[in-house]
Amino acid sequence: METAAWFTVVIAGLIIATAALGLTRVILHLFAVQKTLGSVFGGVEAVADKTSTVPSVVPSVNESLRPVREFCDTV
């Protein structure tokens, strides 16, 4: 009976060690994903800044093009 108990403890230890190793690998992968997502988020913010809307610039552009419009109206 004592041999069976030790065998059970050893098998349980192997199962627990395997589960712990798997969970450790998952944690390491999640850290890598977190780092990658941080980089992606920074890139998305840069794209958003460069492609922002232009309502603040439109009035000055329209004012600069006023002579062109007036000329076209005379033609």
N, C-alpha and C positions, 0 to 999 in steps of 0.2 A: 504494500500500500504506500509505503514511503517513496518508492521509486515513481509511482504514478503521480504523486503530489509534486515531486520535483520536476517531472516531465511537464506537468501542467503549468507550473510556475515559469519554466524556461520558455514554453510555447507562448504564454501570455506576455512574457517580457519581449520576445521577438515581435509579437504583434504590436505591442505598444511602441517599441523602438521604430518599427516600420511606419506606423502612423505619425510619430513625432518627426521622423525624417521627411515624410510627405508634407506635413504641415509647415515645416521649416522651409521647404522648397517653395511652397505656395506663398509664404511671407516674403521670401526673397524676390519672387516674380512680381508680387504686388508692389514692392518698393521700386523695381525697375519700371513698372507701368506708371507709377506715380511720377517718376522723374520724366518719363517720356510725355506724359500728359501735361506736365508743367511747361515743357518746351513747346508743345503744340498750342497750349493756351497763350503763351507769349507770342507765337507766330500769328495766331488768330487776332490778337489785339493789335499787332502791327498792321495786318491787312485791314482791319476795321478803321484804324487811324488814317491809312492812306486812301481808303475808298469812302471817306465820310461824305456826307451830302454837301452841296455847295450853295445853300441859300444865302450865306453871308457875302458871297462873291458875285452873285447874279446881278444885283443892282449896279455895281461898278462896271461889269462887262456890258450891260445894256446901255449904260451911259457912254461908254467908250464907242459903242457901235451906233450911236445916234446919228452921226454924220452920214454913215453908210445908208442907214434907213431913209434919211431925208433925201439923199441923192437918188435912191431907188424909187421913192415916191414921185420924184420929178420926171422920171423916165417914162 
